[in-house]
């Protein structure tokens, strides 16, 4: 019913997820550059010759300014606590990162493909209003629509319903009800196709934060265990592993927030698209039933004329 090229959307989702994951790698930290000298050298002797006093003052001025310049200067150093450290944290940490990465790629893939589907429906709705209703018949109007269009699918389904209303069991259903059932089934198929993947987005949005939290709890547990075993509770031994574990929570939120926002956005756009589809199906149903009634009346009139003749 829909013709979609999924490869470009898949590549875009993978590229975006990889780029975003690399952005989570902690930025280089800054540290104070070691001063060339911790303090200016003390004079060799407290009592100096009066002739040497001006020279000592002149040398002390640049020496005093050197520590201040060194304190203001920063240099980049590599942060050892980042995604690489989390990846090397064990099987559980790696598994959590892989799950979140797959969820992120799946979410962006669904977002991109659903946007493509919805854009096609909006474009095909305009095409239908411009071409279909100017045709002399439903069949002629359907032939003018794009192949794979949901509007063409509904029109062709309704046409077949009026032409194949036969069989001992089916004839017990009046033509209007039978056509209504067939068109409604076609509309349901279109709606089902539009909603494909939205449940995955809802699942990712609701579970990704907890998966990231699990990774954080596991990382903090390992950090505290190592601290307890080594007996070293200095700030560098505590802050690094704990901050490393918190990256998992940030990654989980990064995966969940786009999924939730994308789900709500796609649901709203689906509602707008289905309004156009349902309006079109109701109009097609009315045209088909009225045409069938005219045909049956003409047939009865012709049969009556034959009897009179």
Secondary structure as GFF3:
##gff-version 3
##sequence-region A 1 309
A	DSSP	alpha_helix	6	23	.	.	.	ID=ss1
A	DSSP	beta_strand	29	32	.	.	.	ID=ss2
A	DSSP	alpha_helix	50	72	.	.	.	ID=ss3
A	DSSP	beta_strand	74	77	.	.	.	ID=ss4
A	DSSP	alpha_helix	83	87	.	.	.	ID=ss5
A	DSSP	alpha_helix	91	131	.	.	.	ID=ss6
A	DSSP	three_ten_helix	132	134	.	.	.	ID=ss7
A	DSSP	alpha_helix	138	144	.	.	.	ID=ss8
A	DSSP	alpha_helix	150	163	.	.	.	ID=ss9
A	DSSP	three_ten_helix	170	172	.	.	.	ID=ss10
A	DSSP	alpha_helix	175	194	.	.	.	ID=ss11
A	DSSP	alpha_helix	198	230	.	.	.	ID=ss12
A	DSSP	alpha_helix	235	308	.	.	.	ID=ss13
###
